[in-house]
Amino acid sequence: MIRAYKFLMRPTQGQQGALAEMLRDHCSLYNGALQERRDAYRHASKTTVRYGQQSAQLKDLRAFDPECQGRWSFSSQQATLRRLDKAFAAFFRRVKAGDKPGYPRFRSGKRFDTVDFPKDGDGCRWDSTPHDPVTRVRLQGVGHVKVHQHRPVAGKVKTISVKREGRRWYVILTADQAQPEPLPATGSVVGVDMGIANFLADSNGEFVPNPRHGAKASAKLEAAQQALSRCKRGSKRRRKAVDTVARLHRKVRRQRLDHAHKTALDLVREHDFVAHEDLKIRNMNRAPAPKPDPNQQGSFLPNGASAKAGLNRSIADAGWGVFLAILAAKAEGAGRQVMAVDPRNTSRTCPECRHVSAENRPTQEKFHCVSCDHTAHADTVGAINVLRAGLVRRDATLA
């Protein structure tokens, strides 16, 4: 089982400069490899350049530029070339599927923030000073960098990545672990219904409030964005304004992650089986299509885009996708079972008589069956139906 760990690094002033130079040179390598592919295909011969060919050129490139490309890990440079190769593979896959292609673009130095080391011990070394109580990671060309290791790393470290977030530097590890011992069985099963008014409702009638971290920080973010827009490009003041906006967004992201981890952990500890809706979040966030006015050329009819934009912001603020991914990972480690079910009509079906009707839900919160007069909270009804469908699917899988 593979698990990831993320720790804050505490580099010295000189090490920060070396880390920035490492990102800059890997970004230059990425852009140079992309330019080579573009030029080769634009040639009359329509030549296709692949990863193997570009990787074979690394030795000569390092020898030609020993002060920049030559001082970094060969394996990390191969990982950067593989990153470009994956971008092209995804581009051709989208073309074949008929989706919006999105041709790989050149990376700005400000947006190239990660360098990968495919193997611990090859250009990098985790816990490079085991005799010292302070944990360090050794990076080729940078040195031994202090790490704030706030929890132990279990298993064998496989890969190491260095990431820049604003003015902070992080090291991200992936470790190969043995399957942990499952948590003791509780005999409890639960269904959850994701929402906006409440983050989730379960089949036992309990609710988890929606913290709305993004909405609470919106006033500060708006002021910071306005201050950024008034700054002159390239100025010191603008750099400070960019850091302020990034810091606010980083805080909101970490708050969402913290809430998702705690909520998922509670579910995994208390229940052996968790059923949830199989939400297509990307489809739910799509903007409505424009409605041309048939009576006036060049004009459009109201299509509810403004209201849909507000709903999209609320969906993004809730962070359903992050929560469901964390829930699945925690359930795997705890020996619990998580199952996604079709969400259609889950909040319109009466859990008592099984009558399905849109009229069963007269308001967003209220459920009132027009057939048997059963009343309940609409989200609780949805969670009960999700649990029922999940149990049916689980039994069918085991049969």
Secondary structure, DSSP 4 states (H G I P E B T S, - for coil): -EEEEEEEEE--HHHHHHHHHHHHHHHHHHHHHHHHHHHHHHSTT-----HHHHHHTHHHHHHH-TTTGGGS-HHHHHHHHHHHHHHHHHHHHHHHHTS------PPPTTT--EEEESSTTSSEEETS-TTSSS-EEEETTTEEEEEE--SPPPSEEEEEEEEEETTEEEEEEEEE-PPPPPPPP---EEEEEE-SSEEEEETTS-EEE---HHHHTHHHHHHHHHHHHTSPTT-HHHHHHHHHHHHHHHHHHHHHHHHHHHHHHHHHHH-SEEEEE---HHHHTPPPPPEE-TTSTT-EE--SHHHHHHHHHHHHHHTHHHHHHHHHHHHHHHT-EEEEE--TTTTTB-TTT--B-GGG-SSSSEEE-TTT--EEEHHHHHHHHHHHHHHHHHHHHH-
